[in-house]
Amino acid sequence: MIAPAPDLSDAELTTLAERLGQAVTRGELARETAIGELLDQADGGLTPVGAAEMIDHWNLDLPDYREAFEDLVGPPEAFVATSPDQRFEQARRLLLISLISSDIEDLGQDVAAGRRTRADAITALQNNADTALSTEDAGRLVDDWATVGIRHSRALRFLVRLLPASGTGTGA
C-alpha cells in the first residue's frame, strides 16, 4: 500500500479509483483490497460505500460515455460551470429521454417502415414527452431512433461522474 496522501484532489482520487478498479476487473486485486487502499489514500475523505462505488463503477468515464455526453449536452467543463438548476434540467432531460427511448424507437421504426410520416412521429413525441421538445430536437430523436436509448443512457452516466465536481443543485 502507498502511504496516505491527505491532499489528493478529486481528480487524483478518481484516477486512483480507476486504476484500482481496472486491477479488480482484470483479477489482479481483490475488491476489498482495492476499497481499503482507496480509503487509505482518501485519508478520511471517503466513506466505505463511496470507495466501493468508485471501484465498482470505475469505467463510467469511458470515451464513448464522454462522447455521448459532449454530443448531447456539450463540453463537461461548460456543464460544470452552469447553475445547479441548469444542471438539474440537463440531467432530467437525459433521464426522460432514456426512459422513453423505447417509444422513440417505435416511432422511428414506424417512420422507417412507412407506417407513419416523420412529421406525425415528431408531433406524437412532442405531445407525449414530459418536457418541452422543439420540432428540431424531436426530429433528431426520431431520426436517430436506433441509438437514442444507449446514447442518452451513456451521457447520463457520464453526467453522474460530473456531479461531485459541480454540486447536484438539489441540496443533497
C-alpha positions as a printed Julia matrix, in Angstrom:
172×3 Matrix{Float64}:
   0.0     0.0     0.0
   1.11    3.56   -0.71
   1.38    5.97    2.22
  -1.76    8.06    2.74
  -1.88   11.36    0.9
  -4.47   13.54    2.62
  -4.32   16.26   -0.02
  -5.44   14.17   -3.0
  -7.6    16.17   -5.35
 -10.9    14.74   -6.59
  -9.27   14.1    -9.96
  -6.35   12.24   -8.34
  -8.73   10.19   -6.23
 -10.8     9.35   -9.31
  -7.66    8.35  -11.21
  -6.62    6.09   -8.34
 -10.11    4.54   -8.2
  -9.96    3.88  -11.95
  -6.53    2.25  -11.66
  -7.68    0.09   -8.74
 -11.0    -0.7   -10.46
  -9.16   -1.83  -13.57
  -6.95   -4.1   -11.46
 -10.04   -5.61   -9.82
 -11.68   -6.13  -13.23
  -8.54   -7.87  -14.53
  -8.48  -10.1   -11.42
  -5.15   -8.71  -10.24
  -6.52   -7.29   -6.98
  -9.32   -8.28   -4.63
 -12.22   -5.81   -4.49
 -11.9    -5.48   -0.7
  -8.19   -4.72   -1.01
  -8.87   -2.04   -3.62
 -11.55   -0.46   -1.43
  -9.18   -0.47    1.54
  -6.4     1.16   -0.46
  -8.74    3.82   -1.78
  -9.98    4.54    1.76
  -6.38    4.78    2.99
  -5.49    7.21    0.23
  -8.58    9.32    0.84
  -7.46    9.68    4.47
 -10.96   10.11    5.85
 -12.38   11.96    2.87
 -14.38    8.99    1.61
 -16.83    6.53    3.15
 -16.51    2.76    2.61
 -19.69    2.86    0.49
 -18.29    5.72   -1.58
 -15.0     3.89   -2.07
 -16.85    0.71   -3.13
 -18.91    2.68   -5.66
 -15.81    4.31   -7.1
 -14.14    0.9    -7.5
 -17.26   -0.79   -8.88
 -18.02    1.98  -11.36
 -14.51    2.99  -12.39
 -15.29    2.64  -16.09
 -18.13    5.15  -16.34
 -15.71    7.61  -17.9
 -15.09    5.52  -21.0
 -14.58    7.54  -24.18
 -17.97    6.58  -25.64
 -19.72    7.86  -22.5
 -17.86   11.17  -22.73
 -18.51   11.35  -26.49
 -22.24   10.82  -25.97
 -22.28   13.48  -23.25
 -20.41   16.01  -25.39
 -22.69   15.3   -28.36
 -25.91   15.66  -26.37
 -25.0    18.22  -23.68
 -21.72   19.85  -24.65
 -18.28   20.06  -23.08
 -18.14   18.8   -19.48
 -16.32   21.97  -18.4
 -19.22   24.1   -19.63
 -21.75   21.84  -17.88
 -19.88   22.14  -14.56
 -19.89   25.94  -14.93
 -23.69   26.14  -15.25
 -26.07   26.8   -12.37
 -27.4    23.95  -10.24
 -30.84   24.45  -11.78
 -29.44   24.18  -15.31
 -27.52   21.02  -14.38
 -30.69   19.55  -12.89
 -32.66   20.29  -16.07
 -29.99   18.7   -18.27
 -29.97   15.58  -16.07
 -33.77   15.48  -16.07
 -33.88   15.74  -19.85
 -31.32   12.95  -20.35
 -33.18   10.73  -17.9
 -36.55   11.4   -19.52
 -35.28   10.61  -22.99
 -33.59    7.46  -21.69
 -36.87    6.4   -20.11
 -38.96    6.98  -23.23
 -36.34    5.67  -25.65
 -38.42    2.58  -26.48
 -41.31    4.88  -27.53
 -38.89    6.92  -29.64
 -37.57    3.72  -31.21
 -41.13    2.64  -32.04
 -41.85    5.99  -33.68
 -38.61    5.84  -35.67
 -39.3     2.29  -36.8
 -42.79    3.31  -37.89
 -41.32    6.13  -39.99
 -38.66    3.83  -41.47
 -41.32    1.24  -42.36
 -43.62    3.85  -43.89
 -46.38    3.33  -41.3
 -46.16    6.95  -40.11
 -44.82   10.21  -41.51
 -41.84   11.87  -39.89
 -43.96   14.94  -39.09
 -46.59   12.76  -37.4
 -43.91   10.98  -35.34
 -42.42   14.32  -34.27
 -45.85   15.61  -33.21
 -46.59   12.39  -31.32
 -43.26   12.65  -29.5
 -43.81   16.3   -28.62
 -47.32   15.55  -27.32
 -46.21   12.58  -25.21
 -42.9    13.82  -23.79
 -42.86   15.25  -20.28
 -40.52   18.0   -21.36
 -40.66   20.71  -23.97
 -39.09   19.4   -27.17
 -38.6    21.66  -30.13
 -39.56   20.3   -33.53
 -35.85   20.16  -34.36
 -34.98   18.21  -31.16
 -37.9    15.8   -31.58
 -36.96   15.29  -35.24
 -33.37   14.49  -34.3
 -34.59   11.91  -31.76
 -36.92   10.29  -34.3
 -34.15   10.26  -36.93
 -31.64    8.72  -34.51
 -34.15    6.24  -33.06
 -31.78    3.25  -33.23
 -29.2     4.8   -30.87
 -31.27    7.18  -28.73
 -31.51    4.92  -25.7
 -27.88    3.91  -25.42
 -26.52    7.4   -26.19
 -28.72    9.12  -23.62
 -28.03    6.43  -21.04
 -24.27    6.78  -21.54
 -24.47   10.57  -21.4
 -26.47   10.37  -18.18
 -23.93    8.01  -16.64
 -21.14   10.4   -17.59
 -23.11   13.29  -16.11
 -23.27   11.44  -12.79
 -19.46   11.48  -12.73
 -19.53   15.26  -13.02
 -21.92   15.9   -10.14
 -19.39   15.71   -7.3
 -17.35   18.4    -9.07
 -20.33   20.65   -9.73
 -22.79   20.03   -6.92
 -26.15   18.44   -7.51
 -28.3    21.5    -7.16
 -30.73   19.51   -5.05
 -29.29   20.17   -1.63
 -28.17   16.54   -1.43
